[in-house]
Amino acid sequence: MTTTPTAGTRPDDVRRHNRAALLRRLHVHGPSTRASLATDLGLNRSTIKALVDGLAEDGLVEERVPAQRSGAGRPSLLVLPQPQAAVVLAIDIRVERAGMALVGIGGEILGRGGWNIRSTTNDPREVFTKIVDTAGPLIDELGVQPVAAGVSVPGVVRHADGFVHEAPNLHWTDIPLGAWLSRALHLPVHMGNDAELGALAEHLRGVARGFDDLVYISADVGVGGGVISNGVSMRGAGGHHVGEVGHMVVRPRGRQCYCGSRGCWETEVGERALARALGLDEDSPVGAIVHELRLLSANGAALDKLAEFTDWLALGLGNVVNLLCPQLVVLGDLLTALPPVLVEQVERSVRERSLVSRALAGTRVATSALGTDAKLLGAAELAFETVLADG
């Protein structure tokens, strides 16, 4: 990171840049000493002191003696972000349920709520109304006004204006949800695809910390993918999400998919496919599927019972790895409940089948560390992007 003023750069711009970089460092990595901040940001200690003092005056950080001390002498103070100094509203819309949280700087969830969505209609206006009705009491309870909102949606979302182009599992097409919410909440609203935001959260706060190239596989009713490439979210034309891996055709004469095609990957590894593999009804609740998976894990029968499912999962992941060359694949949502022995088998199969995985000395496959909060925290990070950029 270059922090030395270049020709034509105003000192105020440099200070603002350095302040934003320091705040982002604390937001993502947590409490740190001034010395560590100076090393990480490539700044001298007098500059760090001025930045920390300024942020402290604005109530964004505080300095505190560490709770646990080591060694002799006076301990170095820790610089900590103050969660309630900058709060965002995070919303995660799913097919059957929605969640909401107020998240403070540093990633701390300060309060949350949730409700079931009537799957028979999924009327976007009803969902919109419920979001607004739930947000008010949650904000009043905390007593802090959020500075922005982030929304996770399972579909094709245009980032520039929060326009939901298509969300087939919700039966939504061309819904200006971002504009609706911005007007009703009086907040800037940022929206993104749920799998993309799951990838962002895992990259910053989950099992993928330290990995700059990863794919997050979301398996709810449908299957989607979020891609982090060279440390940033990969997006396509017009800022649209990329990674609709669930609609990669793996079995051309297979089952009919709701997208209009046949044999999509999600017809073989999605929620309904996993229910079938377990001998359950396709419309079984998620809780029943998870219960069966735990029983299989306990009695060691997972690989036999789910052999075909394992093969389809490995086949699709091999294609994804060959195409995107990630260091790590993170399995999210329902796939976090898969027995560890099955995940290990999938990882071995991907390494054997994928030319790219072998070139990388083996792409890792891991389950999400954030579980059901991944997309909620990803939505919060999306909202924080512009807040942190302003310092």
N, C-alpha and C positions, 0 to 999 in steps of 0.2 A: 504494500500500500504506500503510495507516494503522498507525503504530507508536507514536503518543502514547497513553499510558494514558487511558482514558475512565472516567467515573464507574462505580465498582463493579468495575473491572478491577484485579486484583492485580498488583503489580510483578513477581512471579515468573512470572506468565502472560505478561506483556509480554516479559520476557527470554527465555522459552522460545520465544515466537513469533518474535522477532528472530533468535535463534540458529538456528532452523529455516530461516528465510528466507535467512540468510547461507549456511548449508550448502547449501541447494538452489541458490542462485546459483552457488556454486563447482562443484557437481556437474554442473550443466547447461552453464555457460558457461566453466568452466575457470579457470586461475590469474588472479588479479586483484590490484591494489594496494589498500591500505586506502582510499586516496582514492577510487578507482573504486567500491569497495563502498559507501562512505558516500553517494556520489552516486546510485548505482543503487537503494539501499534507502531513501534519504531519512532517514538517521541521521547524528548528529554523530560526529566522529572519536573522541571519548572513548568513546562507546558501541561503535563498531566495534572499538577497541582492546581493550576489556573482552571482547567476544564472541570475537575472534580469539585472545586470550590464553587464554580458557577452553577453546576448541576445541583449541588447541595442547596444553594440559595434558592433555586427554583423548586426545591422539594422533590426532585426526581431521584436523588440518591442520598444515602447517609453513610457515615463511617462509624465502624463499631469494632471493639476489641473482639477477636475470635473467641468463641465459647470454649474451644479446646486449645491450649497452648502447648508448645513443644520447645524445648531448649531453654537456656538461660537468657536473661536480658529482657528488654521491653519488646513485647510482640508488635508486629506491624499491623496497623489498622486495616480492616477489610472495607472495601467500597461495595455497598449493596444497593441494588435498585429498589425503589419504594413502590410496591405493587399498585397501591391506590393512587399514585401520582399520575398514571396514564393507564386508562382502562378501556378495553374494547369489548364489544358485544359479538360473541361468536354463535353462529347458528348452523346446525347440521340437519339438513332435510333428507330423510330416507323414505323408502317406499311405504313403510308401515308406522314409522315413528319419527319424531323430530326432537332434537335436543338443543338447548340453549345454555350459554354460560357467559358470565362476566369474567374476563381474564385480565389480570394486571400485568404490567411490564415485568419481565422476568419469567412469564409463563405460568404464574400462579392462578389457579381457578378460585375465584372469590365467592362465587355463588352460581347455582345452576338450576335448571328446570327442564321438564320434558313432557311430551304428551303423545298419545297415539293418533295416527292419521287414519281417517276412514278410508280403507283401501278400496272400497267399492266405488268411490268417486274421485278422490285425490284432487278435488277442485282447488286450483291454485289460489283463488280468492279466499276460500275458507282457510287455507294454510297461511296466507298472508295475514288475515284477520287474527288468527290464533297467535302468530308471531308477535304482532303489535300488542295484543291483549296480555301476553305473557311477559313481554319485555318491560312494560311499565312497572308492575309490582316488583320485579326483580331489581330494577334500577333503584326504585324507591327504598327497597330493603337495604341495599348497600349504601345508598346515600351519595353515590359518586356518578356523575354524568359521563358515559362513555364518549370517546372522541371519534370513534369510527365503528363500523360493523363489518364483519366478514361472514359470508354465507357459503356453505358447501351444498352442492346439488348434484345428484346422479344423472348427469346428462351433458350435452354439448352446450357450453356457456361461452358467450362472447365477453371477454374480460373488460373491454373498453367501457361498456355501459351496463353490465349485469343482465344482459338479455339471454334468456334461456331459449336457445334455438330449438332444441329437441331433448326431451327427457322421456323416452319411451316407457320406462318402468313406472313413471308417474302419470303417463298419458298427457304430458304437457308438450305443447308446440307453440313457439313464438310468444313467450310470456315475458313481459318487461318487469320482472320481479324486482330487479335492482332499483328501478325508478320508483316503483310503488313504495318500497321500503324506505328509500331515501326521503321521500316526501313525508311519509307517516312518522318516521322516527327522528326526522330532522338531523340526520347524520350522513356523512359520506358512506356509501355501501359498496363493498368490493365482493364480487362473486367468483367462484371457481368450481371446476369439476371436483367431485368428492375424492376420486382416486389421486388426482394431482395434489390436492391438499393433504391427503394422507401421506403421500411421498414427502411433501415439504415438512410435515411434522416429524416424521421418522428421521429425516435428514438432520433436523435441528435439535430434536429432543429425545429421539428414540434409539432403536437398535442400529440405525444407520449413521449415527454421529461419527464423523471421521471419514465417511465414504462420500466421494464427490460424484460417483456414477452409480446410480441405483434405479431399480424398478420396484414400484409398490403395486402389488396385485390385490385389488379390492374384490371381495366375493360376498355380496349381499344377495338380493334376488338376482341381480345380474353380476357380470364380471367386468371390471375395468382396470386400467393400468395408469399409474402416474410415473413420470420419468424425471429424474434429476440427472442432468448431464453437465459435467464440468462445474458442479456446484450450484447450478441454477435450474429452475423448472423449465422443461422443454415445452415450447408452444409452437403451433403451426400457423398457417395463413390466417390473417385477421386476428391474431391473438387467441385463437381457439385452442382448446385442450387437445393434446395428442395422446394416444394410448388406448384406443377402443379395442384392446386386445381380446375382449370377450367375443367380438364379432369376427375374429380371425377364423376362417373356415378350415376345420381339421378333418371333417368327415362329410364330404360333399353330398352323400345320399343319406345323411343322418336326419335327426329330428328337425322339425320346422322351428325356426327361431322367430320371436316376435318382431325382429328387425326386417323380416321378409326373406331372409336367406335360409339355407339349410345347413345343418352340421356345424354351426358356430361352436367355438371352444366352450362358451358358457353353457351350451346344452349338454356338455359332457362333464363339466366341473363346477357348475353353479350350485346354488342352494337346492334346487329341485333334483339335480343329478346326484348330489350327495345323499339326499333323502332316499332316492331309489336304490343307490348302492348299499345303503344300510338296511334295506328291506322295509322302509317306511313309506307312508303315503307321500306323494309329491308335495302336498300342501301342509305337511306337518309343521308345527311351530318350530322356531329355531331352538328353543329350549329342549325339545325332544331330540333333535339332531345332536346337539351338544352332549346330552345325557348318553346317547348311544355311543358317541365317540369316546367318552370317558370310560365306558364299560369295556370297549374294545382295547383301549390303552391299558386298562388294568389287567385284562386277561391275556394280553399278548396276541390277540387274534387279528390285529388291524391289517397286516400285510396280506393275509389270506382273504379276508372279507372284502377289502377295498383294493384288490389287485388291479382290476380294470380301471377304477377311478385314478389310482396312482399312476398308471401308464399314461392316461390322457393328460393328467396334470403335468407330468414330466415332459410329454411330447410338446405341449403348448409352451412351457417354460423354455424348452430347448430352442424353439423358434424365436421367442422373445429375446433370449440371450444372444443368439446369432445375429439378430437384427440390430440390437441396441448396445451390445457389449458392456453390460453393467458389471461392477465388482460384486454387487450384492442384489439379491432378490428378496424383498420383504413380503411375506404373506399376511394379509390383514383380514379384518372382519371374521367371518365364519371360519376361514382357513386357519385362524390362530388356535382353533380347538382340535386340529388334526393331531393324532398321536405323534410324539417326537420320532418314533421309529419310522413312520411313514414319511415325515419331512426329510429325514436322513436318507431314505431310499430315493426320494425325488432328487435330492442334491447329487447323489451318486449317479443317477441316471442322466441328469443334465450334463454332468462332467464327461460322461462316456459318449453321449450323443452329440454334444455341441463342439464344433471346431473352435469357436471363439472361447468357450469355457476352458478348453484344454490350453489354448494360447495364454489365458490369464492364470494358468496354474490352478484352475478350478474356481468357478463362480460360486460364492456362498449363497445358500438359501436359508433364511431364518424367518421366524414368526414375529409379528409386531410386538414391540415392547409397550406400546401405548393402548392396545386393544381398541375398545369402542370409543375412546377419547381421541383417537388419531385425527379423524376428520374435523372434530370440533377444535382441536388445538391448531390444526392446519388453517382453518377459517380465521382463527385469531391471528395467526402469523401473517395471513394475507392482509388483514386490517392494519396490523402493526407496520407493514412495509412503508407506507407513506408517513406514518407517525414518526418512525425512527429516522427516516430520510431527512425530516425537518429538524431533528435533534431537539 
